[in-house]
Amino acid sequence: MFVPSTFAVALPMTIFSTVCWGSFANTFKGARNYRFELYIPRLRSGHLPG
């Protein structure tokens, strides 16, 4: 786990993690009838299901 030492580092990290969190949920909703076990490895490798 990384703990930022300054506010200038913490703010971009917070924004980046929020974008990543939202993109996971939106792409998972768009991948209907796709098993969760197969979705995670493909998302991590940079491929969208489909």
GIRA-V366626 format. One record per pair of residues at least 12 apart in sequence whose ideal C-beta (glycine too) atoms are under 7 Angstrom apart, sorted by the first residue. I is the first residue (numbers start at 1). J is the second residue. Records with the same first field share a line. If there is no record, write none. Layout:
I: J, J
//
This chain:
24: 43
27: 43, 48
31: 49
34: 49
//
